[in-house]
Amino acid sequence: VRHNLKNLMKIKIDGQVLAFTTHAKNLGLYIDEDLRFHDHVQHVTKECYVLRILFTNKKILNRNLKKDLCQRLVLSKI
């Protein structure tokens, strides 16, 4: 039924029809069309893994490198 609704609904902004997408990011939450949060969980898991690597190697990384890596992680969220 939902698949049929996609074909019937057309949302226009300034005369342009918006395309449907399978997932979207809103307020830092990745939402898929089935509300299963698979993309969100996958993204958060990846971020946690990167933070774990930074934490376990904090003694061998210099301050500038740690700062740069953390900034890249934050910017990748945007």
N, C-alpha and C positions, 0 to 999 in steps of 0.2 A: 504494500500500500504506500509506504513512504517513498519508494522509487517512483511510483506514478505521480506523487505530489511534486517531486522535483521537476518533472516535465511540464506540469501545469502551472507552477508558480514562476513568475518572472518579476524580479524586483529591479526597478529602474531608478537611477540617480542621474540627474542632468541628461536624460535621454539615453544613458548607457545601461545596458542590462548587466547586472552583477552575475558573475559566474559562480556556480556552486563549488564548494571545496570539501574535501573529506575531513579536514581538521583545521583548527584555528587556535591562535594564542590570544588570551584575554586576561589581563591583570596577572600575568605570569603563569596562568594555568593553560595547559594544552588540552583542548577539548576535541575529541573526534566525533564523527557523525553518529556513532552508536553509544556515546557517553560511557565508554569502557575505560578511558584514561590510560590506555596502553602507551600512547606517545608521551604523556606527562610522566608516567612512572619511569619510562626509558630515559627521558631527559634528566630527571632528578637523579637517577642512579648513575648516569654518566658524570654529572657534576660532583656527586659524592665520591666517586672513584678518583677523580682528579684531585679533590681536596685531600683524600687519604694519601695519595702519592706525595703531595706537597708536605703534609704533616710528617710522614715517615722519613722524608729526606730533608727535613728542615735544618739539620745540623751541617749538611754538606752544601746546601745552597746559600749563596750570599744574599744579603738583604735586597739588593737591587733586582736580582733575578726572581726572588720570591714576590716582590712587589709587582714586577712586570707580569708574572704568571697569574697572580690574583686579579690584576686589572684586565687581562685578556679574558679571564673567566667571567668577570662581571660584564664586560662589553659583549661577550657572546650571548648574554641573556637578552640583550636589547633587540 
